[in-house]
Amino acid sequence: MNTKSSPIWVTALLDIMPLSLAVIPWGILTGSLAIEVGLTPLQAQCMSLFVFAGAAQLASLNLLQLASPISSILASTFVISSRHLLYSAVFRRFAMSLPWYKRYPLAFLLTDEMFVVAENRRSKMGSFNFQYAVVAGLGFHFIWNVSTFLGIVLGSTINNLSDFGFEFAIAAIFIAMVIPLVKTSATFIAVLTSGVVVAVCEIFQVPNSILIAGVTGMAAGFGVEQYRGGAL
Amino acid sequence: MIWILLALMTLITFYNRYALFSPLIKIPLGSRAQSFLRYTAPAILTSLWVPIVFVKDKNLNTNLTDPYLAAGLITVVVSLLIKKPLVIVITGLLAFSMIRIVVG
């Protein structure tokens, strides 16, 4: 590979690294919870290898622990991971031009974290880069699985992970990625709207708050853009 | 049983990520749809970080000595001044740990 003139895989790994490190505690939690709920170590590892969706995995393990029916576990998996439909819509233009053996891995690796860095790079460089996206996604998949493995090995000896404040690292990373995107009043309104809506949903314990707030914010930003475009 | 559950969950998460890559889905994404989707990253990411900073125990977090709120606000201000993501994240984490130590 032409790594001397364009070490794109190095850039990709460096860009995904902070996000990968921030999810290590969640991987450990997922691995140890899976064992606690009664999955075998192989099943617990396969969950992270193939399902590869932190929030959906944690929710399904909690539901399993409550002996919930399979149908409700699958419904929760669908709802929680449905925001990825939006990511796949954003990358559709680029993915459609790729052969299936590139589309499949690109889709499989399309997490929040990979979407963020790949979309960030696309907006900076002006074009989507397949290799960059896949390397970033693989780096994230690797760290997610290593941390799940640690959780499986450590078992349930790690409790109260939230006491360490790892969640804040995720917040700081997302802030660092969102605020520089706010360059127009439409984007500002999108961010403000989704922020207010998600807070209200969380306070009143409305389910699917992330999706509701995200789509409302997108509609608000789009509305402002259309209104101003029409008026001018 | 667990294996079947894992297989079905894998299919669901993969479907959600692949759905719009499929040539079988003929929905044309016109320029209006593209404009709408441009707000995906800022809107969804905001809905992921705002609850961590502004919501505490199902209430609005208004306690300025709370490390999540205080360091979150500091991170937002720093990100308005400096556009370097790594600098923003490190400043935010330092602020968070220092406030934790001070507040105890």
Interface residues (C-beta under 8 A of the other chain):
Chain A: P18 L39 T40 Q43 C46 M47 F50 V51 F52 A53 A56 Q57 S60 L64 I70 I73 L74 T77 F78 S81 S82 R83 H84 L85 L86 Y87 S88 A89 V90 F91 R92 R93 A95 M96 R103 Y104 L106 A107 F108 L110 D112 F115 V116 E119 N120 G165 E167 F168 A169 I170 A171 A172 I173 F174 I175 A176 M177 V178 I179 P180 L181 V182 A186 T187 A190 V191 T193 S194 G195 V197 V198 A199 E202 I203 Q205 S209 I210 A213 G214 V215 T216 G217 M218 A219 G221 F222 E225 Q226
Chain B: I2 W3 L5 L6 L8 M9 T10 I12 T13 F14 N16 R17 Y18 A19 L20 F21 P23 L29 R32 A33 Q34 S35 F36 L37 R38 Y39 T40 A41 P42 A43 I44 L45 T46 S47 L48 W49 V50 P51 I52 V53 F54 V55 K58 N59 L60 P67 Y68 A71 G72 T75 V76 S79 L80 K83 P85 L86 I88 V89 G92 L93 F96 S97 R100
